[in-house]
């Protein structure tokens, strides 16, 4: 399926506009989240635009990075979760063709699970742990290894069931190896 230059430009502009909306302080979080998730799951949308949509969902889920002091970050997370954001991110992590697409999905998942046991459960139940371990093992870039390690840390933080799931998925060995050899990666994860 080949898109015309006009259609590709329209998709790009739509992704950029949704990015701007996710950064605004508007209270249309559910609508924005639903549009972004729709962008992620559409087979007609190029991966480059899915990366941008995943980044926008990540920003929407964690509004503190945007200076939205009066906004409740849990409300924003809930909008992303209700719109199917977790499942869309796991699907992107599983089916994304480019490593940068997977990294964008992982970063969004990291923002959702941070200090949120409900989202930790939802991410694990969506099958993310096995895909995160797979990315950690197969990653070609330091950025991807960093993102996968950070996500595994956050999804298992103060969560014994998810920590056990990381071990069952085969994550302990690559994490141990990374802790020995990936000094720069670990420094970024700790930061």
C-alpha positions as CSV (number, residue, x, y, z in Angstrom):
1,X,0.0,0.0,0.0
2,X,1.7,3.2,-1.2
3,X,0.6,6.5,0.1
4,X,0.7,9.6,-2.1
5,X,3.0,12.4,-1.1
6,X,0.0,14.5,0.0
7,X,-1.4,11.7,2.2
8,X,2.0,11.1,3.8
9,X,2.3,14.9,4.5
10,X,-1.2,14.9,6.0
11,X,-0.3,12.1,8.3
12,X,2.9,13.8,9.3
13,X,1.0,17.0,10.1
14,X,-1.7,15.1,12.0
15,X,1.0,13.4,14.1
16,X,2.7,16.8,14.8
17,X,-0.7,18.4,15.7
18,X,-1.5,15.5,18.1
19,X,2.0,16.0,19.6
20,X,1.1,19.6,20.3
21,X,-2.2,18.8,21.7
22,X,-0.7,16.3,24.1
23,X,1.6,19.0,25.4
24,X,-1.2,21.5,25.9
25,X,-2.9,22.0,29.3
26,X,-6.3,21.3,27.7
27,X,-8.6,18.9,29.5
28,X,-9.4,16.8,26.5
29,X,-7.0,14.0,27.6
30,X,-9.3,11.1,26.7
31,X,-9.9,12.4,23.2
32,X,-6.2,13.1,22.6
33,X,-5.2,9.7,24.0
34,X,-7.8,7.9,21.8
35,X,-6.5,9.8,18.7
36,X,-2.9,8.9,19.5
37,X,-3.7,5.3,20.1
38,X,-5.6,5.2,16.8
39,X,-2.5,6.6,15.1
40,X,-0.4,3.8,16.7
41,X,-2.6,0.9,15.7
42,X,-3.3,2.0,12.1
43,X,-1.5,0.0,9.5
44,X,-1.6,2.9,7.2
45,X,0.6,5.1,9.5
46,X,4.3,4.9,8.8
47,X,6.6,3.9,11.7
48,X,8.2,7.3,11.9
49,X,4.8,8.8,12.7
50,X,4.1,6.0,15.2
51,X,7.3,7.0,17.0
52,X,6.0,10.5,17.4
53,X,2.6,9.3,18.5
54,X,4.2,7.0,21.1
55,X,6.3,10.0,22.4
56,X,3.2,12.1,22.6
57,X,1.4,9.4,24.7
58,X,4.4,9.2,26.9
59,X,4.3,13.0,27.5
60,X,0.5,12.9,28.1
61,X,0.9,10.1,30.7
62,X,3.5,12.0,32.6
63,X,2.5,15.7,32.5
64,X,5.1,16.6,35.1
65,X,7.7,16.9,32.4
66,X,5.5,19.5,30.7
67,X,5.2,21.8,33.7
68,X,1.5,21.1,34.2
69,X,1.8,21.6,38.0
70,X,-2.0,21.9,38.6
71,X,-2.8,18.8,36.5
72,X,-3.1,15.4,38.2
73,X,-0.7,13.0,36.5
74,X,-2.9,10.1,37.5
75,X,-5.8,11.5,35.4
76,X,-3.5,11.7,32.4
77,X,-2.3,8.1,32.9
78,X,-5.8,7.0,33.2
79,X,-6.7,8.6,29.9
80,X,-3.9,6.8,28.2
81,X,-4.8,3.4,29.8
82,X,-8.5,3.8,29.0
83,X,-7.7,4.6,25.4
84,X,-5.8,1.3,25.0
85,X,-2.4,2.9,25.2
86,X,-0.8,0.0,27.1
87,X,-1.9,-2.6,24.6
88,X,-0.9,-0.4,21.7
89,X,2.6,0.1,23.1
90,X,3.1,-3.6,23.7
91,X,1.9,-4.3,20.1
92,X,4.4,-1.7,18.9
93,X,7.1,-3.2,21.0
94,X,6.3,-6.6,19.6
95,X,5.7,-5.7,15.9
96,X,7.7,-2.6,15.4
97,X,10.1,-3.0,12.5
98,X,12.7,-0.4,13.6
99,X,14.5,-0.4,17.0
100,X,13.7,3.3,17.5
101,X,10.0,2.5,17.2
102,X,10.4,-0.1,20.0
103,X,12.4,2.4,22.1
104,X,9.6,4.9,21.8
105,X,7.0,2.3,22.9
106,X,9.3,1.3,25.9
107,X,9.7,4.9,27.0
108,X,5.9,5.4,27.0
109,X,5.5,2.2,29.1
110,X,8.2,3.5,31.5
111,X,6.2,6.6,32.1
112,X,3.0,4.6,32.7
113,X,4.4,2.2,35.2
114,X,6.4,4.7,37.3
115,X,5.2,4.4,40.9
116,X,1.9,2.9,39.7
117,X,1.2,-0.7,40.7
118,X,-2.1,-0.8,38.7
119,X,-0.2,0.1,35.5
120,X,2.6,-2.3,36.4
121,X,0.0,-5.1,36.5
122,X,-1.6,-3.9,33.3
123,X,1.7,-3.8,31.4
124,X,2.7,-7.2,32.7
125,X,-0.8,-8.7,31.8
126,X,-0.4,-7.2,28.3
127,X,2.7,-9.4,27.8
128,X,5.3,-6.6,27.9
129,X,7.8,-8.3,30.1
130,X,8.8,-11.0,27.6
131,X,9.0,-8.4,24.8
132,X,11.2,-6.2,27.0
133,X,13.5,-9.1,27.8
134,X,13.6,-9.9,24.1
135,X,14.6,-6.3,23.2
136,X,17.2,-6.3,25.9
137,X,18.8,-9.4,24.5
138,X,18.6,-8.4,20.8
139,X,19.1,-4.6,21.0
140,X,21.7,-3.2,18.6
141,X,22.0,0.2,20.3
142,X,22.9,1.4,23.7
143,X,19.7,3.5,23.7
144,X,17.5,0.4,23.2
145,X,19.4,-1.5,25.9
146,X,19.0,1.4,28.3
147,X,15.3,1.7,27.6
148,X,14.7,-2.0,28.0
149,X,16.7,-2.1,31.3
150,X,14.9,0.9,32.7
151,X,11.5,-0.6,31.8
152,X,12.3,-3.9,33.4
153,X,13.4,-2.0,36.5
154,X,10.3,0.1,36.7
155,X,7.8,-2.7,35.9
156,X,9.4,-4.9,38.6
157,X,10.0,-2.2,41.2
158,X,8.3,-3.1,44.5
159,X,6.4,-5.8,42.6
160,X,7.5,-9.3,43.4
161,X,5.2,-11.0,40.9
162,X,6.6,-8.9,38.0
163,X,10.2,-9.4,39.3
164,X,9.6,-13.2,39.1
165,X,8.1,-12.8,35.6
166,X,11.3,-11.0,34.5
167,X,13.3,-14.0,35.7
168,X,10.9,-16.5,34.1
169,X,11.2,-14.6,30.8
170,X,15.0,-15.0,30.9
171,X,15.8,-11.4,31.9
172,X,18.1,-12.1,34.8
173,X,21.2,-13.2,32.7
174,X,21.1,-10.3,30.3
175,X,20.6,-7.8,33.1
176,X,23.6,-9.4,35.0
177,X,25.7,-9.1,31.9
178,X,24.7,-5.5,31.3
179,X,25.5,-4.7,34.9
180,X,29.0,-6.0,34.4
181,X,29.7,-4.6,30.9
182,X,27.2,-1.8,30.4
183,X,28.6,0.9,32.7
184,X,27.5,3.8,30.5
185,X,24.1,2.1,30.1
186,X,23.6,1.7,33.8
187,X,24.7,5.2,34.5
188,X,21.9,6.4,32.2
189,X,19.4,4.1,33.8
190,X,20.3,5.3,37.3
191,X,20.1,9.0,36.3
